[in-house]
Amino acid sequence: MKLSLILAHPSPGSFNHAIAETARRTLLRSGHTVFFHDLCAEGFDPILPAHEIPKEAVLPAEIARHCAEIAAADGIIVVHPNWWGQPPAILKGWIDRVIRPSVAYEFLESDSGEGVPLGLLHARTALVFNTTNTPVERERQVFGDPLETLWRSCVFGLCGVNDFHRSVFGVIITSTAEQRLAWLAEVEETLDRCFPAAGPARRRAPRMRVYAIEHVQLAMPAGEEARARDFYSGLLGLEETAKPPELAGRGGAWFSNGAVTLHLGVEQDFRPARKAHPALLVEGLATFVARLEAAGYPIQRDVQFAGYDRVHMNDPFGNRIELMERTA
């Protein structure tokens, strides 16, 4: 099957990106062709100019490609956060420019535009995966769940895609790493159900894969928990998490922000890891560098490669730590 996957979230480290990547890998594993667009990373222009409004308009090459892909798709998957009960502006602009007359719908010759259009999309199934920081019950009871109406009726229903499914994941800001892994498993199950594997992919062996890092373990000397807290919480901004009672007596400290988890374990014959190291994806690398240098941690600037700015430093115990920031 040919499937269109659209992502709209500006932060590369967001849970929306994790959903989209899970969707992309699941669909490819099942043998499907995937047209994937990360609208923010691609710099999609959401402004609909006046000369593009007529259905016979000559479209820019980028918009024409989006239109061709969405017209040919057997299924459509959209991933975005709930912002004020709406999609992000870049996604609304994508709808304006791509879900257009003669591509996604048309009015009958006897209709001047005030009636019910005829849906033209070839796709029969559409999925929307939303993240939210509003409890689902409040979204429905207080706000009426406007995103459900928008996608089910105003977009896909109008364009002839009547098999519609929407999953909402939240509250994101207070979710645990375990909860997010369960949500990603739900994404995978939904895609497998709605777009099952066909042909050779159907006959593959049961799936086996490594799909996430639960945590990274580093060593530290005994009795240095305070210095670990100063560095990993005070400078890197990770929160200390309680160790299970069964492990608390061993010393050390655990740190996490929900997406990244580091365990510092006591090693009696401690030697720092100077080559093997965790690479932490960050935003605001320059601010981190200034904060670390001010605290007396020398920054080592390594060879740069396309797509990232990166630096290294040592934690209080000499363990090598890498910080990486994606570039435009």
C-alpha positions as CSV (number, residue, x, y, z in Angstrom):
1,M,0.0,0.0,0.0
2,K,1.0,3.6,-0.5
3,L,0.7,5.5,2.7
4,S,1.1,9.2,3.5
5,L,2.6,10.1,6.9
6,I,2.5,13.8,8.0
7,L,4.1,15.1,11.1
8,A,3.7,18.6,12.5
9,H,5.8,19.4,15.6
10,P,8.7,21.8,15.8
11,S,10.8,20.0,18.4
12,P,12.9,17.0,17.1
13,G,12.9,15.5,20.6
14,S,9.1,15.6,21.0
15,F,6.9,12.6,21.7
16,N,5.2,13.4,18.4
17,H,8.5,12.6,16.6
18,A,8.7,9.3,18.5
19,I,5.1,8.5,17.3
20,A,6.0,9.4,13.7
21,E,9.2,7.4,13.7
22,T,7.4,4.4,15.2
23,A,4.7,4.7,12.5
24,R,7.3,5.0,9.7
25,R,9.2,1.9,10.9
26,T,6.1,-0.1,11.5
27,L,4.7,0.6,8.0
28,L,8.0,-0.1,6.3
29,R,8.4,-3.3,8.2
30,S,5.0,-4.3,6.9
31,G,6.1,-3.8,3.3
32,H,4.3,-0.5,2.6
33,T,5.5,2.5,0.6
34,V,5.6,5.5,2.9
35,F,5.5,9.2,1.8
36,F,6.8,10.8,5.0
37,H,6.9,14.6,5.6
38,D,8.2,16.3,8.8
39,L,6.6,19.6,7.9
40,C,8.6,21.7,10.3
41,A,12.0,20.1,9.5
42,E,11.3,20.6,5.8
43,G,10.3,24.2,6.3
44,F,6.9,23.8,4.7
45,D,5.4,27.2,3.9
46,P,1.9,27.3,5.3
47,I,0.8,30.5,3.6
48,L,-1.8,30.0,0.9
49,P,-1.2,32.7,-1.8
50,A,-4.1,34.1,-3.7
51,H,-2.9,32.8,-7.0
52,E,-3.1,29.2,-5.7
53,I,-6.8,29.3,-4.7
54,P,-8.3,28.5,-8.2
55,K,-8.5,24.8,-8.8
56,E,-6.8,25.3,-12.2
57,A,-3.8,27.2,-10.6
58,V,-0.3,26.2,-11.6
59,L,1.3,25.0,-8.4
60,P,4.9,25.2,-7.1
61,A,6.8,21.9,-7.5
62,E,6.8,21.2,-3.8
63,I,3.0,21.6,-3.5
64,A,2.3,19.6,-6.6
65,R,4.4,16.8,-5.2
66,H,2.4,16.8,-1.9
67,C,-0.8,16.8,-3.9
68,A,0.3,13.9,-6.1
69,E,1.3,11.9,-3.0
70,I,-2.0,12.5,-1.1
71,A,-4.1,11.7,-4.2
72,A,-2.3,8.4,-4.7
73,A,-2.2,7.3,-1.1
74,D,-4.2,4.3,0.0
75,G,-4.1,5.6,3.6
76,I,-3.2,8.7,5.5
77,I,-1.6,9.1,8.9
78,V,-1.3,12.5,10.6
79,V,0.7,13.2,13.8
80,H,0.4,16.5,15.7
81,P,-0.1,18.0,19.2
82,N,-3.4,19.6,20.3
83,W,-2.7,23.3,20.5
84,W,-5.7,25.4,21.6
85,G,-8.0,22.7,20.2
86,Q,-6.4,23.1,16.8
87,P,-3.5,21.6,14.8
88,P,-0.3,23.7,14.7
89,A,-0.4,26.5,12.1
90,I,2.0,24.7,9.7
91,L,-0.4,21.8,9.5
92,K,-3.4,24.0,8.9
93,G,-1.5,25.6,6.1
94,W,-0.7,22.2,4.7
95,I,-4.4,21.5,4.6
96,D,-5.1,24.8,2.9
97,R,-2.5,24.2,0.2
98,V,-2.7,20.5,-0.4
99,I,-6.2,19.3,0.5
100,R,-7.5,21.4,-2.4
101,P,-10.2,21.2,-5.1
102,S,-9.6,18.8,-8.0
103,V,-7.2,16.9,-5.7
104,A,-9.2,16.0,-2.6
105,Y,-12.7,17.1,-3.5
106,E,-14.8,18.8,-6.2
107,F,-18.2,20.4,-6.5
108,L,-20.6,19.1,-9.1
109,E,-21.2,21.2,-12.2
110,S,-24.6,22.2,-11.0
111,D,-23.2,23.4,-7.6
112,S,-21.6,26.8,-7.3
113,G,-19.8,25.9,-4.1
114,E,-22.5,26.3,-1.4
115,G,-23.5,22.6,-1.5
116,V,-21.9,19.3,-0.5
117,P,-18.7,18.5,-2.3
118,L,-17.7,15.1,-3.8
119,G,-14.7,13.5,-2.1
120,L,-11.9,12.6,-4.5
121,L,-9.2,11.1,-2.2
122,H,-8.3,7.5,-3.1
123,A,-7.5,6.7,0.5
124,R,-10.1,4.7,2.4
125,T,-8.6,4.9,5.9
126,A,-7.2,7.8,7.8
127,L,-5.5,7.8,11.3
128,V,-4.7,10.8,13.5
129,F,-2.4,10.5,16.5
130,N,-2.7,13.5,18.9
131,T,-0.8,14.4,22.0
132,T,-2.3,16.7,24.6
133,N,-1.7,18.2,28.0
134,T,-5.4,18.5,28.6
135,P,-7.1,15.4,30.2
136,V,-9.3,13.7,27.6
137,E,-12.4,14.0,29.7
138,R,-12.0,17.7,30.1
139,E,-11.3,18.1,26.4
140,R,-14.6,16.4,25.6
141,Q,-16.8,17.8,28.3
142,V,-15.6,21.4,28.3
143,F,-14.3,22.1,24.8
144,G,-16.3,19.5,22.8
145,D,-13.2,17.9,21.3
146,P,-12.9,20.2,18.2
147,L,-10.1,18.1,16.7
148,E,-12.4,15.1,16.4
149,T,-14.9,17.2,14.4
150,L,-12.2,18.9,12.3
151,W,-10.5,15.7,11.1
152,R,-13.4,13.3,11.0
153,S,-16.0,15.5,9.3
154,C,-14.4,18.7,8.0
155,V,-11.4,17.2,6.4
156,F,-11.5,13.4,5.8
157,G,-15.3,13.0,5.7
158,L,-15.6,15.8,3.2
159,C,-12.9,14.3,1.0
160,G,-14.5,10.8,1.0
161,V,-12.3,9.1,3.6
162,N,-14.9,7.6,5.9
163,D,-12.9,4.9,7.8
164,F,-11.4,7.3,10.4
165,H,-9.5,6.5,13.6
166,R,-8.0,8.9,16.2
167,S,-5.9,8.2,19.2
168,V,-5.2,10.8,21.9
169,F,-2.1,10.4,24.2
170,G,-1.9,12.5,27.3
171,V,-1.3,14.1,29.7
172,I,2.2,14.2,28.0
173,I,3.9,16.6,30.4
174,T,3.4,14.3,33.4
175,S,3.8,11.0,31.6
176,T,6.5,8.5,32.5
177,A,8.9,6.7,30.2
178,E,6.9,3.5,30.8
179,Q,3.7,5.2,29.8
180,R,5.2,6.5,26.6
181,L,6.5,3.1,25.6
182,A,3.0,1.7,26.1
183,W,1.6,4.5,23.9
184,L,4.1,3.7,21.2
185,A,3.1,0.0,21.4
186,E,-0.5,1.2,20.9
187,V,0.5,3.2,17.8
188,E,2.2,0.1,16.4
189,E,-0.8,-2.1,17.1
190,T,-3.2,0.4,15.5
191,L,-1.1,0.6,12.3
192,D,-0.8,-3.2,12.1
193,R,-4.6,-3.5,12.4
194,C,-5.5,-0.7,10.0
195,F,-2.7,-1.3,7.4
196,P,-1.8,-5.1,7.7
197,A,1.2,-6.5,6.0
198,A,0.7,-7.9,2.5
199,G,2.7,-10.2,0.3
200,P,6.2,-11.3,1.4
201,A,6.0,-9.1,4.5
202,R,3.0,-11.1,5.8
203,R,5.1,-14.3,5.8
204,R,8.0,-12.9,7.8
205,A,9.1,-14.4,11.1
206,P,7.6,-13.0,14.3
207,R,9.0,-9.6,15.0
208,M,12.1,-9.2,17.1
209,R,13.7,-5.8,17.6
210,V,15.4,-3.5,20.0
211,Y,13.1,-0.4,20.1
212,A,14.3,1.9,22.9
213,I,17.0,2.4,25.5
214,E,15.4,2.1,28.9
215,H,18.4,3.8,30.6
216,V,22.1,4.4,30.4
217,Q,24.3,3.2,33.3
218,L,27.5,5.1,34.3
219,A,29.8,4.4,37.2
220,M,30.9,6.7,40.0
221,P,33.0,6.4,43.2
222,A,31.4,5.7,46.5
223,G,30.1,8.6,48.6
224,E,29.9,11.1,45.8
225,E,26.2,11.3,45.4
226,A,26.1,15.1,46.2
227,R,28.5,15.9,43.3
228,A,26.5,13.7,41.0
229,R,23.3,15.7,41.9
230,D,25.1,19.0,41.4
231,F,26.1,18.0,37.8
232,Y,23.2,15.9,36.5
233,S,20.4,17.9,38.2
234,G,22.0,21.3,38.8
235,L,23.7,21.6,35.4
236,L,22.0,19.2,33.0
237,G,18.5,19.7,34.5
238,L,17.6,16.1,35.0
239,E,15.5,15.2,38.1
240,E,16.7,12.7,40.6
241,T,14.4,9.7,40.8
242,A,14.1,7.3,43.8
243,K,15.9,4.0,43.4
244,P,13.9,0.9,44.2
245,P,14.2,-0.2,47.8
246,E,16.0,-3.3,46.7
247,L,18.8,-1.2,45.2
248,A,18.8,1.9,47.4
249,G,21.4,0.4,49.8
250,R,24.0,0.1,47.0
251,G,24.5,3.9,46.8
252,G,24.6,5.9,43.6
253,A,21.8,8.0,42.1
254,W,19.3,7.9,39.2
255,F,18.3,10.8,37.1
256,S,15.6,11.3,34.4
257,N,13.4,13.8,32.6
258,G,10.9,11.2,31.3
259,A,12.7,10.9,27.9
260,V,16.3,10.4,29.1
261,T,17.2,8.2,32.1
262,L,20.8,7.9,33.5
263,H,21.8,5.6,36.4
264,L,24.9,6.4,38.3
265,G,26.1,3.2,40.1
266,V,28.8,2.9,42.7
267,E,31.9,1.0,41.5
268,Q,34.4,0.2,44.2
269,D,37.4,0.0,41.9
270,F,36.1,3.0,39.9
271,R,37.7,4.0,36.6
272,P,36.0,6.7,34.5
273,A,34.7,5.8,31.0
274,R,36.8,8.0,28.8
275,K,35.8,6.6,25.4
276,A,32.4,4.8,25.8
277,H,29.8,7.5,26.6
278,P,26.2,8.6,26.4
279,A,25.3,11.2,23.7
280,L,22.4,13.4,25.0
281,L,20.3,15.2,22.4
282,V,19.6,18.8,23.7
283,E,18.1,22.1,22.8
284,G,19.9,25.3,23.7
285,L,23.4,23.8,23.4
286,A,25.1,27.2,23.7
287,T,23.3,27.8,27.0
288,F,24.5,24.4,28.3
289,V,28.0,25.2,27.3
290,A,28.0,28.5,29.1
291,R,26.6,27.0,32.2
292,L,29.1,24.1,32.3
293,E,32.1,26.4,31.6
294,A,31.0,28.7,34.4
295,A,30.8,25.8,36.7
296,G,34.4,24.8,35.9
297,Y,33.8,22.0,33.4
298,P,36.0,22.4,30.3
299,I,34.3,21.9,27.0
300,Q,35.9,19.8,24.3
301,R,34.7,20.7,20.8
302,D,34.9,17.6,18.5
303,V,34.8,17.1,14.8
304,Q,31.4,18.3,13.6
305,F,29.2,16.4,11.1
306,A,26.2,17.3,9.1
307,G,23.0,17.9,11.0
308,Y,24.5,18.4,14.5
309,D,26.4,20.7,16.7
310,R,28.2,18.7,19.4
311,V,30.6,19.0,22.3
312,H,32.1,16.8,25.0
313,M,32.9,17.2,28.6
314,N,33.6,15.0,31.6
315,D,31.3,14.6,34.5
316,P,32.7,15.1,38.1
317,F,34.1,11.6,38.0
318,G,35.8,11.8,34.6
319,N,33.1,10.0,32.6
320,R,32.8,11.3,29.1
321,I,29.5,13.0,28.2
322,E,28.4,14.2,24.8
323,L,25.8,16.9,24.1
324,M,24.3,17.1,20.6
325,E,21.9,19.6,19.1
326,R,20.2,19.2,15.8
327,T,20.8,22.0,13.3
328,A,18.3,23.3,10.7
